[in-house]
Amino acid sequence: MKKNDNRPITIVVVSGKGGTGKTTVTASLAALAKNTVVCDADVDAANLHLILKPEVLETRDFFGTEMAEIDEALCTGCGECLDACRYDAILPDPYRVVDAFCEGCAA
């Protein structure tokens, strides 16, 4: 790249175990750069906004996967749903779904 070239540069910080500092490194690079677009695409804990405190220009509702539901009229209490849910999102007695744990896997 030539000096004074105004083409955009893309820097991607990916992979690594949780807690290794990916967000911190990204926030540091973003703070040093000017006229920057930053995207936190972490599917489990997008939290870059906590450090950068950006100006929010627009918000939209996000609708991902459908959450599990237990139909009390059909539930026999057999516990099959407990065995099927690999995220431990279903609690017994009475059977209910913990939305915070449900990944909408349709099991």
N, CA, C and O of each residue as an XYZ file, in Angstrom:
428
protein
N       0.835     -1.164      0.000
C       0.000      0.000      0.000
C       0.889      1.240      0.000
O       1.887      1.300      0.718
N       0.526      2.202     -0.793
C       1.285      3.442     -0.894
C       0.950      4.370      0.270
O      -0.139      4.303      0.840
N       1.880      5.218      0.604
C       1.650      6.220      1.625
C       0.513      7.130      1.149
O       0.433      7.453     -0.036
N      -0.357      7.538      2.063
C      -1.512      8.387      1.774
C      -2.577      7.690      0.934
O      -3.440      8.353      0.359
N      -2.528      6.384      0.858
C      -3.570      5.628      0.158
C      -4.815      5.634      1.047
O      -4.729      5.263      2.218
N      -5.952      6.041      0.524
C      -7.167      6.168      1.324
C      -8.082      4.955      1.262
O      -9.224      5.014      1.717
N      -7.595      3.867      0.708
C      -8.423      2.669      0.669
C      -8.652      2.153      2.089
O      -7.764      2.247      2.936
N      -9.841      1.609      2.349
C     -10.103      1.076      3.694
C      -9.266     -0.166      3.976
O      -8.928     -0.933      3.074
N      -8.949     -0.338      5.233
C      -8.204     -1.506      5.696
C      -9.152     -2.327      6.561
O      -9.877     -1.778      7.391
N      -9.145     -3.625      6.368
C      -9.961     -4.512      7.178
C      -9.055     -5.282      8.129
O      -8.094     -5.924      7.705
N      -9.372     -5.211      9.415
C      -8.648     -5.984     10.432
C      -9.681     -6.867     11.115
O     -10.723     -6.383     11.558
N      -9.397     -8.143     11.199
C     -10.322     -9.087     11.811
C      -9.616     -9.779     12.970
O      -8.516    -10.308     12.813
N     -10.259     -9.770     14.133
C      -9.740    -10.468     15.307
C     -10.671    -11.650     15.526
O     -11.841    -11.475     15.868
N     -10.141    -12.862     15.326
C     -10.985    -14.056     15.413
C     -10.347    -15.134     16.271
O      -9.147    -15.128     16.544
N     -11.191    -16.046     16.678
C     -10.811    -17.268     17.362
C     -10.170    -17.002     18.715
O      -9.947    -15.853     19.098
N      -9.889    -18.043     19.408
C      -9.285    -17.937     20.731
C     -10.284    -18.262     21.816
O     -11.481    -18.009     21.685
N      -9.774    -18.820     22.876
C     -10.586    -19.184     24.030
C     -11.178    -17.929     24.666
O     -10.573    -16.859     24.604
N     -12.333    -18.050     25.265
C     -12.939    -16.918     25.961
C     -12.004    -16.385     27.027
O     -11.357    -17.148     27.744
N     -11.941    -15.069     27.123
C     -11.102    -14.449     28.148
C      -9.672    -14.195     27.723
O      -8.845    -13.800     28.545
N      -9.360    -14.414     26.443
C      -7.978    -14.218     25.989
C      -7.686    -12.777     25.598
O      -6.527    -12.428     25.376
N      -8.698    -11.940     25.510
C      -8.472    -10.530     25.229
C      -8.831    -10.078     23.835
O      -8.395     -9.009     23.408
N      -9.618    -10.862     23.105
C      -9.991    -10.476     21.739
C     -10.743     -9.148     21.726
O     -10.459     -8.283     20.897
N     -11.693     -8.984     22.631
C     -12.471     -7.750     22.689
C     -11.587     -6.575     23.092
O     -11.726     -5.482     22.543
N     -10.689     -6.782     24.034
C      -9.793     -5.715     24.476
C      -8.880     -5.263     23.347
O      -8.684     -4.063     23.151
N      -8.321     -6.207     22.605
C      -7.455     -5.866     21.469
C      -8.255     -5.113     20.415
O      -7.789     -4.105     19.884
N      -9.452     -5.595     20.111
C     -10.287     -4.950     19.114
C     -10.650     -3.524     19.543
O     -10.585     -2.597     18.735
N     -11.024     -3.353     20.788
C     -11.379     -2.025     21.287
C     -10.177     -1.086     21.241
O     -10.324      0.094     20.924
N      -9.009     -1.594     21.549
C      -7.798     -0.776     21.508
C      -7.491     -0.320     20.092
O      -7.170      0.847     19.865
N      -7.589     -1.236     19.143
C      -7.354     -0.872     17.738
C      -8.401      0.144     17.262
O      -8.069      1.098     16.558
N      -9.649     -0.062     17.642
C     -10.716      0.844     17.223
C     -10.530      2.234     17.823
O     -10.806      3.239     17.167
N     -10.064      2.292     19.059
C      -9.852      3.585     19.708
C      -8.719      4.366     19.044
O      -8.748      5.596     19.016
N      -7.736      3.670     18.518
C      -6.604      4.329     17.854
C      -6.934      4.773     16.434
O      -6.355      5.733     15.926
N      -7.851      4.082     15.809
C      -8.197      4.380     14.411
C      -9.173      5.541     14.336
O      -9.866      5.860     15.302
N      -9.211      6.162     13.173
C     -10.151      7.257     12.928
C     -11.126      6.821     11.847
O     -10.792      6.024     10.971
N     -12.343      7.360     11.926
C     -13.349      7.052     10.915
C     -13.517      5.536     10.760
O     -13.329      4.977      9.680
N     -13.872      4.900     11.857
C     -13.863      3.444     11.949
C     -15.267      2.851     12.015
O     -16.163      3.411     12.646
N     -15.439      1.730     11.365
C     -16.641      0.915     11.522
C     -16.209     -0.344     12.249
O     -15.293     -1.039     11.807
N     -16.865     -0.639     13.361
C     -16.492     -1.780     14.188
C     -17.711     -2.681     14.345
O     -18.823     -2.195     14.549
N     -17.504     -3.992     14.249
C     -18.594     -4.953     14.381
C     -18.183     -6.052     15.348
O     -17.129     -6.665     15.178
N     -18.999     -6.304     16.351
C     -18.766     -7.405     17.280
C     -19.743     -8.515     16.905
O     -20.937     -8.413     17.185
N     -19.243     -9.566     16.278
C     -20.097    -10.640     15.783
C     -20.072    -11.862     16.694
O     -20.359    -12.970     16.242
N     -19.741    -11.681     17.946
C     -19.739    -12.793     18.901
C     -21.177    -13.238     19.126
O     -22.003    -12.446     19.578
N     -21.486    -14.486     18.819
C     -22.872    -14.965     18.906
C     -23.323    -15.185     20.342
O     -24.524    -15.163     20.614
N     -22.404    -15.393     21.257
C     -22.788    -15.663     22.640
C     -22.728    -14.433     23.536
O     -23.565    -14.282     24.427
N     -21.767    -13.561     23.321
C     -21.595    -12.426     24.230
C     -20.981    -11.236     23.513
O     -19.836    -10.868     23.776
N     -21.733    -10.642     22.617
C     -21.238     -9.444     21.942
C     -21.217     -8.313     22.963
O     -22.271     -7.839     23.387
N     -20.022     -7.880     23.359
C     -19.942     -6.883     24.424
C     -18.958     -5.750     24.131
O     -18.574     -5.013     25.039
N     -18.561     -5.613     22.902
C     -17.632     -4.555     22.526
C     -18.213     -3.167     22.817
O     -17.477     -2.227     23.117
N     -19.528     -3.055     22.725
C     -20.191     -1.774     22.992
C     -19.994     -1.301     24.431
O     -20.086     -0.105     24.705
N     -19.726     -2.218     25.344
C     -19.512     -1.842     26.732
C     -18.221     -1.040     26.900
O     -18.132     -0.168     27.764
N     -17.237     -1.338     26.079
C     -15.942     -0.655     26.156
C     -15.952      0.622     25.322
O     -15.495      1.671     25.777
N     -16.477      0.530     24.098
C     -16.399      1.666     23.175
C     -17.485      2.717     23.401
O     -17.297      3.883     23.052
N     -18.608      2.321     23.976
C     -19.728      3.220     24.202
C     -20.085      4.019     22.937
O     -20.004      5.248     22.929
N     -20.473      3.316     21.886
C     -20.758      3.990     20.613
C     -22.070      4.763     20.645
O     -22.911      4.539     21.516
N     -22.238      5.659     19.707
C     -23.501      6.348     19.516
C     -24.409      5.412     18.722
O     -24.060      4.990     17.620
N     -25.567      5.089     19.280
C     -26.497      4.182     18.623
C     -27.333      4.987     17.630
O     -28.061      5.904     18.012
N     -27.218      4.635     16.361
C     -27.957      5.337     15.314
C     -29.312      4.702     15.044
O     -30.257      5.381     14.642
N     -29.403      3.387     15.270
C     -30.644      2.686     14.949
C     -30.668      1.380     15.721
O     -29.626      0.756     15.925
N     -31.841      0.965     16.147
C     -32.004     -0.349     16.764
C     -33.146     -1.069     16.059
O     -34.079     -0.440     15.559
N     -33.060     -2.377     16.029
C     -34.108     -3.214     15.443
C     -34.280     -4.446     16.314
O     -33.330     -4.922     16.936
N     -35.491     -4.951     16.350
C     -35.723     -6.202     17.061
C     -35.086     -7.338     16.280
O     -35.114     -7.349     15.050
N     -34.513     -8.290     16.997
C     -33.911     -9.458     16.367
C     -34.740    -10.670     16.731
O     -35.048    -10.898     17.901
N     -35.100    -11.447     15.721
C     -35.850    -12.670     15.945
C     -35.012    -13.824     15.433
O     -34.880    -14.015     14.224
N     -34.455    -14.580     16.337
C     -33.621    -15.719     15.969
C     -34.465    -16.973     15.923
O     -35.577    -16.968     15.396
N     -33.941    -18.025     16.467
C     -34.648    -19.297     16.467
C     -35.813    -19.269     17.445
O     -35.828    -18.478     18.388
N     -36.764    -20.118     17.214
C     -37.911    -20.205     18.112
C     -37.508    -20.918     19.393
O     -36.773    -21.905     19.364
N     -37.988    -20.417     20.497
C     -37.677    -21.013     21.794
C     -38.603    -22.209     22.030
O     -39.710    -22.280     21.497
N     -38.123    -23.127     22.829
C     -38.909    -24.319     23.163
C     -40.121    -23.927     24.005
O     -40.096    -22.948     24.752
N     -41.154    -24.702     23.865
C     -42.362    -24.515     24.668
C     -42.838    -25.880     25.121
O     -42.677    -26.872     24.409
N     -43.409    -25.927     26.273
C     -44.005    -27.171     26.763
C     -45.517    -26.971     26.802
O     -46.034    -26.106     27.510
N     -46.197    -27.785     26.031
C     -47.660    -27.729     25.978
C     -48.180    -28.559     27.148
O     -48.130    -29.788     27.123
N     -48.678    -27.871     28.170
C     -49.135    -28.565     29.375
C     -50.268    -29.542     29.092
O     -50.426    -30.527     29.812
N     -51.054    -29.283     28.058
C     -52.173    -30.173     27.715
C     -51.671    -31.500     27.152
O     -52.346    -32.523     27.270
N     -50.477    -31.482     26.535
C     -49.929    -32.696     25.936
C     -48.847    -33.357     26.798
O     -48.517    -34.523     26.581
N     -48.302    -32.640     27.756
C     -47.194    -33.149     28.568
C     -47.677    -34.265     29.499
O     -48.638    -34.101     30.251
N     -46.981    -35.402     29.424
C     -47.317    -36.538     30.295
C     -46.348    -36.655     31.464
O     -46.514    -37.515     32.329
N     -45.328    -35.784     31.491
C     -44.347    -35.830     32.576
C     -43.344    -36.956     32.435
O     -42.744    -37.375     33.425
N     -43.148    -37.459     31.213
C     -42.259    -38.608     30.998
C     -40.778    -38.253     31.109
O     -39.955    -39.138     31.344
N     -40.423    -36.980     30.944
C     -39.034    -36.564     31.045
C     -38.234    -36.705     29.767
O     -37.029    -36.454     29.759
N     -38.881    -37.101     28.693
C     -38.175    -37.256     27.416
C     -37.549    -35.935     26.956
O     -36.481    -35.926     26.344
N     -38.214    -34.841     27.251
C     -37.684    -33.526     26.866
C     -36.396    -33.210     27.622
O     -35.506    -32.559     27.075
N     -36.285    -33.657     28.861
C     -35.057    -33.454     29.640
C     -33.882    -34.147     28.973
O     -32.787    -33.591     28.886
N     -34.117    -35.366     28.504
C     -33.058    -36.124     27.836
C     -32.697    -35.525     26.476
O     -31.539    -35.573     26.062
N     -33.687    -34.961     25.783
C     -33.456    -34.424     24.442
C     -32.724    -33.087     24.463
O     -32.013    -32.765     23.511
N     -32.882    -32.305     25.524
C     -32.304    -30.961     25.584
C     -30.854    -31.029     26.050
O     -30.577    -31.322     27.213
N     -29.929    -30.752     25.124
C     -28.500    -30.817     25.469
C     -27.997    -29.533     26.133
O     -26.826    -29.443     26.502
N     -28.874    -28.547     26.284
C     -28.484    -27.277     26.903
C     -29.022    -27.137     28.326
O     -28.875    -26.084     28.946
N     -29.639    -28.187     28.839
C     -30.232    -28.166     30.182
C     -31.174    -26.980     30.369
O     -31.180    -26.330     31.414
N     -31.966    -26.715     29.338
C     -32.877    -25.579     29.371
C     -34.257    -25.953     29.892
O     -35.136    -25.097     29.987
N     -34.454    -27.223     30.230
C     -35.763    -27.661     30.716
C     -35.619    -28.121     32.157
O     -34.748    -28.923     32.495
N     -36.486    -27.597     32.984
C     -36.494    -27.971     34.396
C     -37.770    -28.753     34.693
O     -38.829    -28.441     34.148
N     -37.675    -29.767     35.553
C     -38.855    -30.575     35.891
C     -39.632    -29.989     37.077
O     -39.149    -29.101     37.780
N     -40.819    -30.499     37.272
C     -41.622    -30.313     38.482
C     -41.970    -28.876     38.795
O     -41.428    -28.350     39.766
N     -42.796    -28.222     38.081
C     -43.397    -28.631     36.819
C     -42.425    -28.383     35.662
O     -41.531    -27.541     35.752
N     -42.618    -29.122     34.591
C     -41.737    -28.971     33.431
C     -41.870    -27.559     32.862
O     -42.972    -27.079     32.594
N     -40.722    -26.911     32.688
C     -40.718    -25.552     32.150
C     -39.397    -25.283     31.444
O     -38.389    -25.931     31.726
N     -39.408    -24.327     30.529
C     -38.228    -23.969     29.742
C     -37.584    -22.724     30.339
O     -38.265    -21.740     30.625
N     -36.276    -22.774     30.525
C     -35.521    -21.601     30.962
C     -35.021    -20.919     29.688
O     -34.071    -21.381     29.056
N     -35.671    -19.818     29.323
C     -35.370    -19.140     28.057
C     -33.895    -18.757     27.927
O     -33.341    -18.802     26.828
N     -33.261    -18.384     29.023
C     -31.858    -17.950     28.963
C     -30.931    -19.080     28.516
O     -29.848    -18.819     27.993
N     -31.345    -20.325     28.718
C     -30.498    -21.470     28.328
C     -30.908    -22.073     26.995
O     -30.119    -22.783     26.371
N     -32.118    -21.805     26.552
C     -32.646    -22.426     25.341
C     -31.956    -21.865     24.099
O     -31.862    -20.650     23.925
N     -31.479    -22.757     23.244
C     -30.816    -22.369     21.997
C     -31.723    -22.545     20.775
O     -31.298    -22.323     19.641
N     -32.960    -22.940     21.015
C     -33.909    -23.087     19.912
C     -33.518    -24.173     18.923
O     -33.721    -24.022     17.718
N     -32.957    -25.271     19.428
C     -32.430    -26.317     18.547
C     -33.511    -27.237     17.985
O     -33.225    -28.070     17.125
N     -34.733    -27.099     18.455
C     -35.888    -27.886     17.983
C     -35.808    -29.360     18.356
O     -36.479    -30.191     17.743
N     -35.003    -29.687     19.344
C     -34.947    -31.082     19.796
C     -36.277    -31.490     20.375
O     -36.436    -32.629     20.813
